[in-house]
């Protein structure tokens, strides 16, 4: 597989309050699925598409993540603040992004999305942002899409149907113009909404597997799939 020239940013700083039974002792990306932290699975998925430079935005209990990847030259761990919102975390990573495009995802979601096709779609349309759109249960946020253009972006409304933000973004570095390094700079509320209003956000529809790990029950379910040998996100050979 030819190596990609784009970095992959993984947001790892949240406190994971809905999984307190697990996250009291470890950061959410270090919760294990099949004996490996969920972030290992995410990195392994990107790696099969040729990505070999990962930038992790650390926060809550980030020392555990840093220790786990110590000695791994492909992983750069960056402290972005304990309570910094996601937009501020991403902005603080700007000096570490070398290319004109980069990928970004959350440290708690698994999917079999084809990252190669996702990137090709992004580079073809030329807009600032591509978001992977999925259709799980309506307890998540919603996006309104016309053609492939995101017309509205709402994060986790009380009632929702249709496509949601599944993570697995690709950005042009112009995204940094919409962010500040302030700990109060959000990501979904504000910056992504502005991009959608300006016609700078496009949706890559993914109809395959997608699952976020919001609760301990989610983690138990993912572990059950892995143990059964039928984990849909395990698309690598070994």
Phi and psi restraints in degrees (value plus and minus 20) as a CYANA .aco file:
   2 UNK   PHI     -86.0   -46.0
   2 UNK   PSI     115.0   155.0
   3 UNK   PHI     -89.6   -49.6
   3 UNK   PSI     122.1   162.1
   4 UNK   PHI    -110.1   -70.1
   4 UNK   PSI     130.4   170.4
   5 UNK   PHI    -114.2   -74.2
   5 UNK   PSI     -15.3    24.7
   6 UNK   PHI    -122.6   -82.6
   6 UNK   PSI     123.4   163.4
   7 UNK   PHI    -103.0   -63.0
   7 UNK   PSI     139.2   179.2
   8 UNK   PHI    -135.5   -95.5
   8 UNK   PSI      98.6   138.6
   9 UNK   PHI    -114.9   -74.9
   9 UNK   PSI     112.5   152.5
  10 UNK   PHI    -143.0  -103.0
  10 UNK   PSI     103.7   143.7
  11 UNK   PHI    -101.2   -61.2
  11 UNK   PSI      96.8   136.8
  12 UNK   PHI    -146.7  -106.7
  12 UNK   PSI      -4.2    35.8
  13 UNK   PHI    -118.2   -78.2
  13 UNK   PSI     -29.4    10.6
  14 UNK   PHI     -86.8   -46.8
  14 UNK   PSI     141.6   181.6
  15 UNK   PHI    -109.6   -69.6
  15 UNK   PSI     -30.9     9.1
  16 UNK   PHI      38.4    78.4
  16 UNK   PSI      26.6    66.6
  17 UNK   PHI     -84.3   -44.3
  17 UNK   PSI     -44.2    -4.2
  18 UNK   PHI     -99.9   -59.9
  18 UNK   PSI     -23.5    16.5
  19 UNK   PHI    -143.4  -103.4
  19 UNK   PSI      22.3    62.3
  20 UNK   PHI     -77.3   -37.3
  20 UNK   PSI     -51.0   -11.0
  21 UNK   PHI     -79.0   -39.0
  21 UNK   PSI     -53.2   -13.2
  22 UNK   PHI    -115.2   -75.2
  22 UNK   PSI     -64.5   -24.5
  23 UNK   PHI    -101.7   -61.7
  23 UNK   PSI     -22.9    17.1
  24 UNK   PHI     -84.7   -44.7
  24 UNK   PSI     -46.6    -6.6
  25 UNK   PHI    -132.4   -92.4
  25 UNK   PSI     -35.7     4.3
  26 UNK   PHI    -172.3  -132.3
  26 UNK   PSI     136.8   176.8
  27 UNK   PHI     -91.3   -51.3
  27 UNK   PSI     131.9   171.9
  28 UNK   PHI     -74.1   -34.1
  28 UNK   PSI     -61.9   -21.9
  29 UNK   PHI     -83.0   -43.0
  29 UNK   PSI     -33.0     7.0
  30 UNK   PHI    -116.2   -76.2
  30 UNK   PSI     -19.1    20.9
  31 UNK   PHI     -85.1   -45.1
  31 UNK   PSI     112.0   152.0
  32 UNK   PHI    -108.3   -68.3
  32 UNK   PSI     118.8   158.8
  33 UNK   PHI    -142.1  -102.1
  33 UNK   PSI      96.2   136.2
  34 UNK   PHI      43.3    83.3
  34 UNK   PSI      12.1    52.1
  35 UNK   PHI      64.0   104.0
  35 UNK   PSI     -18.6    21.4
  36 UNK   PHI    -146.2  -106.2
  36 UNK   PSI     124.2   164.2
  37 UNK   PHI     -77.9   -37.9
  37 UNK   PSI     127.4   167.4
  38 UNK   PHI     -79.0   -39.0
  38 UNK   PSI     -51.1   -11.1
  39 UNK   PHI     -85.4   -45.4
  39 UNK   PSI     -49.5    -9.5
  40 UNK   PHI     -81.1   -41.1
  40 UNK   PSI     -63.2   -23.2
  41 UNK   PHI     -82.8   -42.8
  41 UNK   PSI     -61.6   -21.6
  42 UNK   PHI     -83.6   -43.6
  42 UNK   PSI     -67.5   -27.5
  43 UNK   PHI     -83.2   -43.2
  43 UNK   PSI     -60.3   -20.3
  44 UNK   PHI     -82.2   -42.2
  44 UNK   PSI     -57.7   -17.7
  45 UNK   PHI     -83.7   -43.7
  45 UNK   PSI     -68.1   -28.1
  46 UNK   PHI     -84.9   -44.9
  46 UNK   PSI     -56.9   -16.9
  47 UNK   PHI     -80.2   -40.2
  47 UNK   PSI     -54.4   -14.4
  48 UNK   PHI     -88.1   -48.1
  48 UNK   PSI     -34.6     5.4
  49 UNK   PHI    -118.4   -78.4
  49 UNK   PSI     -10.0    30.0
  50 UNK   PHI      77.9   117.9
  50 UNK   PSI     -15.3    24.7
  51 UNK   PHI    -104.3   -64.3
  51 UNK   PSI     111.9   151.9
  52 UNK   PHI    -157.2  -117.2
  52 UNK   PSI      -3.3    36.7
  53 UNK   PHI    -152.8  -112.8
  53 UNK   PSI      93.6   133.6
  54 UNK   PHI    -138.8   -98.8
  54 UNK   PSI     114.1   154.1
  55 UNK   PHI    -138.2   -98.2
  55 UNK   PSI      96.6   136.6
  56 UNK   PHI    -123.3   -83.3
  56 UNK   PSI     104.2   144.2
  57 UNK   PHI    -108.1   -68.1
  57 UNK   PSI      86.0   126.0
  58 UNK   PHI    -112.5   -72.5
  58 UNK   PSI     135.6   175.6
  59 UNK   PHI    -175.5  -135.5
  59 UNK   PSI    -122.7   -82.7
  60 UNK   PHI     -80.1   -40.1
  60 UNK   PSI     102.9   142.9
  61 UNK   PHI      29.7    69.7
  61 UNK   PSI      16.4    56.4
  62 UNK   PHI     -84.9   -44.9
  62 UNK   PSI     -40.3    -0.3
  63 UNK   PHI     -81.3   -41.3
  63 UNK   PSI     -51.0   -11.0
  64 UNK   PHI     -87.9   -47.9
  64 UNK   PSI     -58.0   -18.0
  65 UNK   PHI     -89.1   -49.1
  65 UNK   PSI     -63.1   -23.1
  66 UNK   PHI     -80.0   -40.0
  66 UNK   PSI     -62.1   -22.1
  67 UNK   PHI     -86.2   -46.2
  67 UNK   PSI     -59.9   -19.9
  68 UNK   PHI     -81.8   -41.8
  68 UNK   PSI     -57.1   -17.1
  69 UNK   PHI    -120.4   -80.4
  69 UNK   PSI      -9.5    30.5
  70 UNK   PHI     -81.1   -41.1
  70 UNK   PSI     114.5   154.5
  71 UNK   PHI      67.6   107.6
  71 UNK   PSI     -27.1    12.9
  72 UNK   PHI    -112.3   -72.3
  72 UNK   PSI      85.0   125.0
  73 UNK   PHI     -88.9   -48.9
  73 UNK   PSI     -31.5     8.5
  74 UNK   PHI    -107.6   -67.6
  74 UNK   PSI     -28.4    11.6
  75 UNK   PHI    -138.1   -98.1
  75 UNK   PSI     104.4   144.4
  76 UNK   PHI    -130.0   -90.0
  76 UNK   PSI     101.0   141.0
  77 UNK   PHI    -120.9   -80.9
  77 UNK   PSI     106.2   146.2
  78 UNK   PHI    -143.9  -103.9
  78 UNK   PSI     103.2   143.2
  79 UNK   PHI     -93.1   -53.1
  79 UNK   PSI     102.1   142.1
  80 UNK   PHI    -139.6   -99.6
  80 UNK   PSI      -7.1    32.9
  81 UNK   PHI      83.8   123.8
  81 UNK   PSI     126.1   166.1
  82 UNK   PHI     -88.2   -48.2
  82 UNK   PSI     -65.0   -25.0
  83 UNK   PHI    -136.5   -96.5
  83 UNK   PSI      -1.5    38.5
  84 UNK   PHI     -87.2   -47.2
  84 UNK   PSI     114.8   154.8
  85 UNK   PHI     -93.3   -53.3
  85 UNK   PSI     146.2   186.2
  86 UNK   PHI     -81.7   -41.7
  86 UNK   PSI     -57.8   -17.8
  87 UNK   PHI     -81.8   -41.8
  87 UNK   PSI     -62.1   -22.1
  88 UNK   PHI     -84.8   -44.8
  88 UNK   PSI     -58.8   -18.8
  89 UNK   PHI     -81.6   -41.6
  89 UNK   PSI     -66.4   -26.4
  90 UNK   PHI     -83.5   -43.5
  90 UNK   PSI     -63.7   -23.7
  91 UNK   PHI     -80.3   -40.3
  91 UNK   PSI     -57.2   -17.2
  92 UNK   PHI     -89.4   -49.4
  92 UNK   PSI     -32.3     7.7
  93 UNK   PHI    -111.8   -71.8
  93 UNK   PSI     -25.1    14.9
  94 UNK   PHI     -70.5   -30.5
  94 UNK   PSI     -63.4   -23.4
  95 UNK   PHI     -83.6   -43.6
  95 UNK   PSI     -36.7     3.3
  96 UNK   PHI    -112.9   -72.9
  96 UNK   PSI     -28.8    11.2
  97 UNK   PHI    -109.9   -69.9
  97 UNK   PSI      96.5   136.5
  98 UNK   PHI    -113.4   -73.4
  98 UNK   PSI     -50.5   -10.5
  99 UNK   PHI    -117.4   -77.4
  99 UNK   PSI    -195.0  -155.0
 100 UNK   PHI    -107.0   -67.0
 100 UNK   PSI     -33.6     6.4
 101 UNK   PHI    -154.7  -114.7
 101 UNK   PSI     130.0   170.0
 102 UNK   PHI    -170.8  -130.8
 102 UNK   PSI     135.1   175.1
 103 UNK   PHI    -115.2   -75.2
 103 UNK   PSI     136.4   176.4
 104 UNK   PHI    -169.1  -129.1
 104 UNK   PSI     118.8   158.8
 105 UNK   PHI    -168.8  -128.8
 105 UNK   PSI     150.4   190.4
 106 UNK   PHI    -109.3   -69.3
 106 UNK   PSI     134.4   174.4
 107 UNK   PHI    -107.9   -67.9
 107 UNK   PSI       6.8    46.8
 108 UNK   PHI    -164.9  -124.9
 108 UNK   PSI       2.6    42.6
 109 UNK   PHI    -150.9  -110.9
 109 UNK   PSI     123.8   163.8
 110 UNK   PHI    -143.1  -103.1
 110 UNK   PSI     122.6   162.6
 111 UNK   PHI    -177.7  -137.7
 111 UNK   PSI     143.1   183.1
 112 UNK   PHI    -126.3   -86.3
 112 UNK   PSI       3.0    43.0
 113 UNK   PHI     -75.9   -35.9
 113 UNK   PSI     118.5   158.5
 114 UNK   PHI     -99.9   -59.9
 114 UNK   PSI      80.0   120.0
 115 UNK   PHI     -85.5   -45.5
 115 UNK   PSI     -52.1   -12.1
 116 UNK   PHI     -83.1   -43.1
 116 UNK   PSI     -66.0   -26.0
 117 UNK   PHI     -88.8   -48.8
 117 UNK   PSI     -55.1   -15.1
 118 UNK   PHI     -79.9   -39.9
 118 UNK   PSI     -67.8   -27.8
 119 UNK   PHI     -86.6   -46.6
 119 UNK   PSI     -59.9   -19.9
 120 UNK   PHI     -81.5   -41.5
 120 UNK   PSI     -60.9   -20.9
 121 UNK   PHI     -80.8   -40.8
 121 UNK   PSI     -64.6   -24.6
 122 UNK   PHI     -82.5   -42.5
 122 UNK   PSI     -68.0   -28.0
 123 UNK   PHI     -88.3   -48.3
 123 UNK   PSI     -47.0    -7.0
 124 UNK   PHI     -93.3   -53.3
 124 UNK   PSI     -61.7   -21.7
 125 UNK   PHI    -100.4   -60.4
 125 UNK   PSI     -44.6    -4.6
 126 UNK   PHI      58.8    98.8
 126 UNK   PSI     -14.8    25.2
 127 UNK   PHI    -100.9   -60.9
 127 UNK   PSI     153.4   193.4
 128 UNK   PHI     -91.2   -51.2
 128 UNK   PSI     -57.6   -17.6
 129 UNK   PHI    -151.6  -111.6
 129 UNK   PSI     118.5   158.5
 130 UNK   PHI    -141.2  -101.2
 130 UNK   PSI     111.1   151.1
 131 UNK   PHI    -139.3   -99.3
 131 UNK   PSI     118.4   158.4
 132 UNK   PHI     -99.1   -59.1
 132 UNK   PSI     103.8   143.8
 133 UNK   PHI    -122.5   -82.5
 133 UNK   PSI     107.9   147.9
 134 UNK   PHI    -147.9  -107.9
 134 UNK   PSI     149.6   189.6
 135 UNK   PHI    -150.1  -110.1
 135 UNK   PSI      47.5    87.5
 136 UNK   PHI    -106.2   -66.2
 136 UNK   PSI    -189.3  -149.3
 137 UNK   PHI     -76.2   -36.2
 137 UNK   PSI     136.6   176.6
 138 UNK   PHI     -96.6   -56.6
 138 UNK   PSI     -10.0    30.0
 139 UNK   PHI     -97.3   -57.3
 139 UNK   PSI     -23.2    16.8
 140 UNK   PHI    -119.7   -79.7
 140 UNK   PSI    -196.4  -156.4
 141 UNK   PHI     -92.1   -52.1
 141 UNK   PSI     157.5   197.5
 142 UNK   PHI    -158.4  -118.4
 142 UNK   PSI     126.7   166.7
 143 UNK   PHI    -144.2  -104.2
 143 UNK   PSI     121.9   161.9
 144 UNK   PHI    -123.4   -83.4
 144 UNK   PSI     102.2   142.2
 145 UNK   PHI    -140.5  -100.5
 145 UNK   PSI     113.3   153.3
 146 UNK   PHI    -140.2  -100.2
 146 UNK   PSI      97.0   137.0
 147 UNK   PHI      48.2    88.2
 147 UNK   PSI    -134.7   -94.7
 148 UNK   PHI    -139.3   -99.3
 148 UNK   PSI     -13.5    26.5
 149 UNK   PHI    -112.8   -72.8
 149 UNK   PSI     110.8   150.8
 150 UNK   PHI     -98.1   -58.1
 150 UNK   PSI      96.0   136.0
 151 UNK   PHI    -111.5   -71.5
 151 UNK   PSI     -52.3   -12.3
 152 UNK   PHI    -161.3  -121.3
 152 UNK   PSI     125.0   165.0
 153 UNK   PHI    -154.4  -114.4
 153 UNK   PSI      92.4   132.4
 154 UNK   PHI    -146.2  -106.2
 154 UNK   PSI     104.7   144.7
 155 UNK   PHI    -113.5   -73.5
 155 UNK   PSI      93.5   133.5
 156 UNK   PHI      33.4    73.4
 156 UNK   PSI      39.4    79.4
 157 UNK   PHI     -90.4   -50.4
 157 UNK   PSI     147.9   187.9
 158 UNK   PHI     -85.3   -45.3
 158 UNK   PSI     -57.4   -17.4
 159 UNK   PHI    -144.0  -104.0
 159 UNK   PSI     113.0   153.0
 160 UNK   PHI    -173.1  -133.1
 160 UNK   PSI     121.4   161.4
 161 UNK   PHI    -158.4  -118.4
 161 UNK   PSI     142.4   182.4
 162 UNK   PHI      75.6   115.6
 162 UNK   PSI    -176.1  -136.1
 163 UNK   PHI     -95.2   -55.2
 163 UNK   PSI     127.3   167.3
 164 UNK   PHI    -148.1  -108.1
 164 UNK   PSI     145.4   185.4
 165 UNK   PHI     -91.0   -51.0
 165 UNK   PSI      91.5   131.5
 166 UNK   PHI    -116.3   -76.3
 166 UNK   PSI      -8.8    31.2
 167 UNK   PHI      55.1    95.1
 167 UNK   PSI    -169.0  -129.0
 168 UNK   PHI      29.8    69.8
 168 UNK   PSI      43.9    83.9
 169 UNK   PHI    -110.3   -70.3
 169 UNK   PSI     138.7   178.7
 170 UNK   PHI    -151.1  -111.1
 170 UNK   PSI     115.3   155.3
 171 UNK   PHI    -147.3  -107.3
 171 UNK   PSI     127.7   167.7
 172 UNK   PHI    -101.7   -61.7
 172 UNK   PSI     135.4   175.4
 173 UNK   PHI     -89.1   -49.1
 173 UNK   PSI     -26.9    13.1
 174 UNK   PHI     -81.9   -41.9
 174 UNK   PSI     -35.6     4.4
 175 UNK   PHI     -77.3   -37.3
 175 UNK   PSI     -49.6    -9.6
 176 UNK   PHI     -84.7   -44.7
 176 UNK   PSI     -41.5    -1.5
 177 UNK   PHI     -89.0   -49.0
 177 UNK   PSI     -37.4     2.6
 178 UNK   PHI    -117.8   -77.8
 178 UNK   PSI     -19.1    20.9
 179 UNK   PHI    -142.7  -102.7
 179 UNK   PSI     138.6   178.6
 180 UNK   PHI    -149.1  -109.1
 180 UNK   PSI     139.2   179.2
 181 UNK   PHI     -98.7   -58.7
 181 UNK   PSI     -16.6    23.4
 182 UNK   PHI     -80.4   -40.4
 182 UNK   PSI     123.6   163.6
 183 UNK   PHI     -86.5   -46.5
 183 UNK   PSI     -35.0     5.0
 184 UNK   PHI    -116.5   -76.5
 184 UNK   PSI     -14.4    25.6
 185 UNK   PHI    -100.1   -60.1
 185 UNK   PSI      93.8   133.8
 186 UNK   PHI    -103.1   -63.1
 186 UNK   PSI     158.9   198.9
 187 UNK   PHI    -141.8  -101.8
 187 UNK   PSI     -81.5   -41.5
 188 UNK   PHI     -87.8   -47.8
 188 UNK   PSI     -65.8   -25.8
 189 UNK   PHI    -105.4   -65.4
 189 UNK   PSI      94.2   134.2
 190 UNK   PHI      89.9   129.9
 190 UNK   PSI    -110.1   -70.1
 191 UNK   PHI     -76.6   -36.6
 191 UNK   PSI     -70.5   -30.5
 192 UNK   PHI     -88.8   -48.8
 192 UNK   PSI     -53.1   -13.1
 193 UNK   PHI     -85.3   -45.3
 193 UNK   PSI     -59.7   -19.7
 194 UNK   PHI     -83.4   -43.4
 194 UNK   PSI     -62.4   -22.4
 195 UNK   PHI     -81.6   -41.6
 195 UNK   PSI     -61.6   -21.6
 196 UNK   PHI     -86.4   -46.4
 196 UNK   PSI     -58.9   -18.9
 197 UNK   PHI     -86.9   -46.9
 197 UNK   PSI     -50.2   -10.2
 198 UNK   PHI    -108.2   -68.2
 198 UNK   PSI     -17.3    22.7
 199 UNK   PHI      52.9    92.9
 199 UNK   PSI       5.1    45.1
 200 UNK   PHI    -127.4   -87.4
 200 UNK   PSI      -5.3    34.7
 201 UNK   PHI    -145.0  -105.0
 201 UNK   PSI     106.5   146.5
 202 UNK   PHI    -138.0   -98.0
 202 UNK   PSI     131.7   171.7
 203 UNK   PHI    -128.6   -88.6
 203 UNK   PSI     108.7   148.7
 204 UNK   PHI    -120.6   -80.6
 204 UNK   PSI      90.9   130.9
 205 UNK   PHI     -97.7   -57.7
 205 UNK   PSI     106.6   146.6
 206 UNK   PHI    -136.6   -96.6
 206 UNK   PSI     101.3   141.3
 207 UNK   PHI    -124.4   -84.4
 207 UNK   PSI     -16.9    23.1
 208 UNK   PHI    -110.1   -70.1
 208 UNK   PSI    -167.9  -127.9
 209 UNK   PHI     -98.7   -58.7
 209 UNK   PSI     120.6   160.6
 210 UNK   PHI    -176.3  -136.3
 210 UNK   PSI     114.3   154.3
 211 UNK   PHI    -173.6  -133.6
 211 UNK   PSI     107.1   147.1
 212 UNK   PHI    -116.7   -76.7
 212 UNK   PSI     137.5   177.5
 213 UNK   PHI    -128.3   -88.3
 213 UNK   PSI      65.4   105.4
 214 UNK   PHI    -110.4   -70.4
 214 UNK   PSI     -49.0    -9.0
 215 UNK   PHI    -153.3  -113.3
 215 UNK   PSI     147.8   187.8
 216 UNK   PHI     -81.4   -41.4
 216 UNK   PSI     -55.7   -15.7
 217 UNK   PHI     -82.0   -42.0
 217 UNK   PSI     -59.0   -19.0
 218 UNK   PHI     -80.8   -40.8
 218 UNK   PSI     -63.8   -23.8
 219 UNK   PHI     -82.7   -42.7
 219 UNK   PSI     -61.6   -21.6
 220 UNK   PHI     -82.8   -42.8
 220 UNK   PSI     -60.0   -20.0
 221 UNK   PHI     -85.3   -45.3
 221 UNK   PSI     -64.1   -24.1
 222 UNK   PHI     -83.9   -43.9
 222 UNK   PSI     -59.3   -19.3
 223 UNK   PHI     -84.4   -44.4
 223 UNK   PSI     -57.6   -17.6
 224 UNK   PHI     -83.6   -43.6
 224 UNK   PSI     -62.7   -22.7
 225 UNK   PHI     -83.1   -43.1
 225 UNK   PSI     -62.9   -22.9
 226 UNK   PHI     -82.9   -42.9
 226 UNK   PSI     -65.1   -25.1
 227 UNK   PHI     -83.1   -43.1
 227 UNK   PSI     -53.3   -13.3
 228 UNK   PHI     -94.5   -54.5
 228 UNK   PSI     -32.4     7.6
 229 UNK   PHI      60.4   100.4
 229 UNK   PSI      -8.0    32.0
 230 UNK   PHI    -140.5  -100.5
 230 UNK   PSI      17.2    57.2
 231 UNK   PHI     -95.0   -55.0
 231 UNK   PSI      91.9   131.9
 232 UNK   PHI     -84.2   -44.2
 232 UNK   PSI     -46.2    -6.2
 233 UNK   PHI     -99.6   -59.6
 233 UNK   PSI     -32.5     7.5
 234 UNK   PHI    -101.7   -61.7
 234 UNK   PSI      67.4   107.4
 235 UNK   PHI    -122.8   -82.8
 235 UNK   PSI     -23.7    16.3
 236 UNK   PHI    -104.8   -64.8
 236 UNK   PSI     138.8   178.8
 237 UNK   PHI     -97.2   -57.2
 237 UNK   PSI     -58.3   -18.3
